């Protein structure tokens, strides 16, 4: 499975992860807070690994 994520997209995903964590912390123990933690985790993991399963399924490659 190859869903190549480019450098710019990896940076954007990491920034989205940071923003989701910060907003999640503001929400506290609410359902929205937990959803934002999951969003942050997915964003961080795909940024670190450089692969996105959804992009692989759709055939999208943002790396060069």
C-alpha positions as CSV (number, residue, x, y, z in Angstrom):
1,X,0.0,0.0,0.0
2,X,1.6,3.2,-1.1
3,X,0.1,6.6,-0.2
4,X,3.0,8.9,-0.5
5,X,2.7,12.1,1.4
6,X,5.0,15.0,0.4
7,X,7.1,17.2,2.6
8,X,4.7,20.2,2.5
9,X,1.7,18.0,3.3
10,X,3.6,16.4,6.2
11,X,4.2,19.9,7.7
12,X,0.6,20.8,7.2
13,X,-0.6,17.6,8.8
14,X,1.7,18.2,11.8
15,X,0.3,21.7,12.2
16,X,-3.2,20.4,12.1
17,X,-2.3,17.9,14.7
18,X,-0.9,20.6,17.0
19,X,-4.1,22.7,16.5
20,X,-6.3,19.7,17.2
21,X,-4.5,19.0,20.4
22,X,-4.7,22.6,21.6
23,X,-8.4,22.8,20.8
24,X,-9.0,19.4,22.4
25,X,-7.3,20.5,25.6
26,X,-9.7,23.5,25.7
27,X,-12.7,21.2,25.3
28,X,-11.6,19.1,28.3
29,X,-13.2,15.7,28.7
30,X,-16.1,16.3,26.2
31,X,-16.8,14.1,23.2
32,X,-15.5,16.8,20.9
33,X,-12.2,16.9,22.9
34,X,-11.8,13.1,22.4
35,X,-12.6,13.3,18.7
36,X,-10.0,16.1,18.3
37,X,-7.4,13.9,20.1
38,X,-8.1,11.1,17.5
39,X,-7.8,13.6,14.6
40,X,-4.5,14.8,16.1
41,X,-3.2,11.3,16.5
42,X,-4.0,10.4,12.9
43,X,-2.5,13.7,11.6
44,X,0.7,13.1,13.6
45,X,1.1,9.5,12.6
46,X,0.6,10.1,8.9
47,X,3.0,13.1,9.1
48,X,5.7,11.0,10.8
49,X,5.3,7.9,8.6
50,X,4.8,9.7,5.3
51,X,2.0,7.4,4.2
52,X,-1.8,7.9,4.2
53,X,-4.0,4.9,3.8
54,X,-6.9,7.0,2.4
55,X,-4.6,8.6,-0.2
56,X,-3.4,5.1,-1.2
57,X,-7.0,3.9,-1.7
58,X,-7.8,7.0,-3.8
59,X,-4.5,6.8,-5.7
60,X,-3.3,10.3,-4.6
61,X,0.4,10.9,-4.3
62,X,1.7,14.3,-3.2
63,X,5.4,13.3,-3.0
64,X,7.8,13.8,-5.8
